[in-house]
Amino acid sequence: MCSLTNLTPENRSARVQQSTMSGVSAALQYTPPVYRETQGCSFIEFYAYDPEMGNMRRKRIKTNRIKGVLKRRQYVRDLIKRICEQLHRGWNPWIAGKTQ
């Protein structure tokens, strides 16, 4: 029987971290946040490394609740600055969400 099918979630994530956390993937932990406006939705998106899954996952923050285009864009500029600073300091949205 294949030993990979009997891995518990803890063992599987440890094995994935060993194999994927080498070279460039060890250095690339996130992508810079980007503001996107579509016809019905506006949001900030970025990718961050999810250690549980062993790959990069997209994080979206919707900004539709901010009324007025100018107010929304100002809010987005400030939020992107804060997110960039936090990501640079090592913050991870996937780990932070589980501890709160």
CORBEL-V817937 format. One record per residue. N is the residue number from 1. RES is the residue in one small letter. PSI is psi in whole degrees, 0 to 359 (999 if undefined). OMEGA is omega in degrees with one decimal (NA if undefined). Layout:
N/RES/PSI/OMEGA
N/RES/PSI/OMEGA
This chain:
1/m/146/-178.6
2/c/131/-177.7
3/s/340/-178.9
4/l/335/-178.8
5/t/341/-177.4
6/n/13/-179.3
7/l/138/172.7
8/t/163/179.2
9/p/325/179.6
10/e/315/-179.5
11/n/321/-178.7
12/r/315/-179.3
13/s/326/177.5
14/a/319/179.3
15/r/320/179.8
16/v/318/179.9
17/q/321/-179.9
18/q/321/-174.7
19/s/327/-175.5
20/t/340/-176.9
21/m/55/176.5
22/s/148/176.5
23/g/229/-174.8
24/v/322/-177.6
25/s/333/177.2
26/a/329/-179.0
27/a/327/-176.3
28/l/99/-179.2
29/q/341/-179.0
30/y/165/171.8
31/t/154/-179.8
32/p/143/177.7
33/p/144/-179.1
34/v/140/177.1
35/y/131/179.6
36/r/136/174.4
37/e/123/173.9
38/t/183/-175.6
39/q/321/-177.2
40/g/358/-172.3
41/c/146/172.3
42/s/139/-175.0
43/f/163/172.5
44/i/136/177.5
45/e/148/174.5
46/f/163/178.1
47/y/140/177.3
48/a/150/-178.9
49/y/127/176.2
50/d/108/-176.0
51/p/333/179.8
52/e/320/179.9
53/m/337/178.2
54/g/18/177.4
55/n/180/-179.9
56/m/138/176.6
57/r/145/179.7
58/r/136/175.2
59/k/129/178.1
60/r/138/174.4
61/i/111/-177.9
62/k/141/-177.6
63/t/21/-179.3
64/n/334/-174.7
65/r/343/178.7
66/i/116/-178.0
67/k/140/179.7
68/g/128/-176.0
69/v/317/-178.2
70/l/317/178.5
71/k/318/-179.8
72/r/315/-178.8
73/r/324/176.0
74/q/316/178.1
75/y/317/-179.3
76/v/317/178.1
77/r/313/179.9
78/d/318/-178.8
79/l/320/178.5
80/i/320/177.0
81/k/315/-179.7
82/r/317/-179.8
83/i/318/178.5
84/c/315/179.4
85/e/316/-179.9
86/q/316/179.2
87/l/321/179.0
88/h/326/179.5
89/r/354/176.4
90/g/3/178.6
91/w/142/178.0
92/n/123/-177.1
93/p/335/-178.0
94/w/328/177.4
95/i/319/-177.9
96/a/326/-178.6
97/g/330/-178.1
98/k/334/-176.4
99/t/345/-176.9
100/q/999/NA
